[in-house]
Amino acid sequence: MELPFLTFRHNPDARPSLEMSMAAYDDDSTHGRLQGTHDGQAILNDDGQQLTIAFRGTESVTDWIRNVMRYRTACPYLPGTKVHAGFLSQYAGLQTQVMEHMHTSRATRIIVTGHSLGGALATLCAAELATRFTDMSIACYVYGSPRVGDRRFVQAIENLSNLTILRIHVPRDLVTNLPYFGFVHTPNVTYVPFTSPGYGFYLRARHSLQHILDSI
């Protein structure tokens, strides 16, 4: 289902989730930082009522060529589904730290976000949180995210009543069409207008998180 961009712009989570996704790229960010065992990184912001987890991504086309050359593997917390093995490996390297914080946090609402590869990790994280913490509301906002799992994975996510995932991306962003075979996008999406000539028409420009932030 497509959500109009104007509706997304008025969502109170829009700018905060974007800014957290941007901050995940900043090595000097003052937010709590998680360092994974497989190069994955994330930052946390917990005010006692709302916990926001933002996963760091990549804007490198070379990295994306490597990222997509992986196979599917079983998703351990959604039986019968398969996900991208490389994405799951990176999330697994952060999983213990995320769960440790969840068990100590007093937050009653969770936002999970990320850009590019970080969007894929955010999707995996949000799905696991929704299965483990069924009494909590989980909102996931992913920017320029690739496809994460197979059709059964998407169907399982849609059956999680406490989880909402929204994909936000610029049309013709190549990364959002990866991986090609055997992977399916989650259904809810918002397309960001690409009208600023200052960003050009190359892959990197259309995959730019800054362009989305400037559009809000």
C-alpha positions in Angstrom: 0.0 0.0 0.0 1.4 3.4 -1.0 1.2 6.2 1.6 1.2 9.7 0.2 4.4 11.6 0.9 2.5 14.5 2.3 0.9 12.2 4.9 4.4 10.9 5.8 5.7 14.5 6.2 3.1 15.1 8.9 4.0 12.0 10.8 5.5 13.0 14.1 8.1 10.2 13.7 9.3 11.3 10.3 12.0 13.8 11.2 13.2 12.1 14.4 13.6 8.8 12.7 15.4 10.4 9.8 17.7 12.4 12.1 18.5 9.2 14.0 19.3 7.4 10.8 21.7 10.2 9.8 23.3 10.2 13.3 24.0 6.5 12.9 26.6 7.5 10.3 28.3 10.0 12.6 31.2 8.4 14.6 31.0 11.4 17.0 27.4 11.0 17.8 26.5 11.4 21.5 23.9 8.7 21.4 24.7 5.3 22.9 26.5 3.2 20.3 26.4 -0.6 19.7 29.3 -2.2 17.8 28.5 -5.6 16.3 30.8 -8.6 15.9 30.3 -8.5 12.1 30.8 -4.8 11.3 27.2 -3.8 12.0 26.7 -0.7 14.1 23.7 1.0 15.7 22.8 3.9 18.1 20.2 4.1 20.8 18.2 7.0 22.3 16.1 6.0 25.3 14.1 8.7 27.2 12.4 6.2 29.4 9.1 6.3 27.4 10.3 5.8 23.9 13.4 3.8 22.7 14.7 4.6 19.2 17.2 2.2 17.6 19.0 3.3 14.4 21.2 1.0 12.4 24.0 2.3 10.3 24.0 1.6 6.6 26.2 2.1 3.6 26.1 4.5 0.6 28.9 2.7 -1.2 27.9 1.1 -4.5 30.9 -1.3 -4.1 29.6 -2.5 -0.8 26.2 -3.1 -2.3 27.7 -5.3 -5.0 29.2 -7.4 -2.2 26.1 -7.2 0.0 23.7 -8.7 -2.6 25.9 -11.6 -3.5 24.6 -13.8 -0.7 22.1 -16.5 -0.3 18.9 -16.9 1.7 18.8 -18.6 5.1 16.2 -19.5 7.7 15.0 -16.7 9.9 15.4 -18.0 13.5 12.5 -16.1 15.0 9.9 -16.4 12.2 9.8 -20.2 11.4 9.3 -21.2 7.8 10.7 -18.0 6.4 14.0 -17.1 4.8 16.0 -13.9 4.8 19.2 -12.6 3.2 22.1 -14.4 4.9 24.4 -11.4 4.9 21.9 -9.1 6.5 21.0 -11.6 9.1 24.7 -12.2 10.0 25.2 -8.5 10.6 22.1 -8.2 12.7 23.1 -11.3 14.7 26.3 -9.5 15.6 24.2 -6.8 17.3 21.3 -8.8 18.5 22.5 -9.6 22.1 23.3 -6.0 22.8 19.8 -4.9 21.5 18.0 -7.5 23.6 20.0 -6.6 26.8 19.0 -3.0 26.5 15.4 -4.0 25.8 15.2 -6.0 29.0 16.5 -3.0 31.1 14.5 -0.3 29.3 11.3 1.2 30.7 10.2 2.4 27.3 6.7 1.4 26.2 7.1 2.4 22.6 9.9 1.4 20.2 11.0 3.0 17.0 13.5 1.1 14.8 15.0 2.9 11.8 17.9 2.8 9.4 19.1 3.8 5.9 20.2 1.4 3.1 21.8 -1.6 4.7 20.7 -0.1 8.0 17.1 -0.4 6.8 17.5 -4.1 6.2 19.0 -4.6 9.7 16.1 -2.4 11.2 13.5 -4.6 9.5 15.1 -7.8 11.0 15.3 -6.2 14.4 11.8 -4.9 14.4 10.4 -8.3 13.4 12.3 -10.0 16.2 11.2 -7.3 18.8 7.6 -7.7 17.7 7.7 -11.5 18.3 9.5 -11.2 21.7 7.7 -8.2 23.1 4.1 -8.8 22.0 2.6 -6.2 24.4 4.7 -3.4 22.9 4.1 -1.2 19.9 6.9 -1.4 17.4 7.2 1.2 14.5 9.9 0.7 11.9 10.9 3.4 9.3 13.4 2.3 6.7 15.0 4.6 4.2 16.3 3.4 0.8 16.2 -0.2 2.1 16.8 -3.3 0.0 14.6 -6.3 0.1 15.2 -8.5 3.2 13.3 -11.8 2.9 11.1 -14.1 0.9 7.4 -13.9 0.5 6.7 -16.0 3.6 8.9 -13.6 5.6 6.7 -10.6 4.5 3.5 -12.5 5.2 4.7 -13.4 8.7 5.5 -9.7 9.3 2.1 -8.7 8.2 0.6 -11.0 10.7 2.4 -9.3 13.6 -0.3 -6.9 14.9 2.1 -4.9 17.1 4.5 -4.1 14.2 4.2 -1.4 11.6 6.9 -1.1 8.9 7.0 1.8 6.4 9.6 2.0 3.6 10.5 5.4 2.3 12.6 5.9 -0.8 13.2 7.9 -3.9 11.9 6.3 -7.2 14.5 4.6 -9.3 16.9 4.1 -6.3 18.7 1.0 -7.5 19.4 -0.3 -4.0 15.7 -0.7 -3.3 15.4 -3.2 -6.1 18.1 -5.5 -4.6 18.4 -8.4 -4.1 16.7 -9.4 -7.3 15.6 -13.1 -7.1 13.6 -14.7 -4.2 13.3 -11.6 -2.2 10.1 -9.5 -1.6 9.5 -6.0 -0.2 7.3 -5.3 2.8 4.1 -3.7 1.3 3.8 -0.2 2.9 5.8 2.4 1.0 6.1 6.2 0.6 7.9 7.6 -2.5 9.9 10.8 -2.0 9.7 13.3 -4.9 13.0 13.8 -6.6 12.8 17.3 -7.9 16.0 19.1 -6.7 18.5 19.5 -9.6 21.3 19.8 -7.0 21.2 16.1 -6.4 21.6 14.9 -10.0 20.3 11.6 -11.3 23.0 9.2 -10.4 22.6 6.2 -8.1 24.3 7.8 -5.1 22.0 10.9 -5.4 18.8 8.9 -5.5 20.1 6.8 -2.6 20.9 9.9 -0.5 19.4 10.1 2.9 20.1 13.8 3.0 17.8 14.4 0.1 15.0 12.7 2.0 15.7 14.7 5.1 15.7 17.9 3.0 12.3 17.0 1.6 10.6 16.8 5.0 
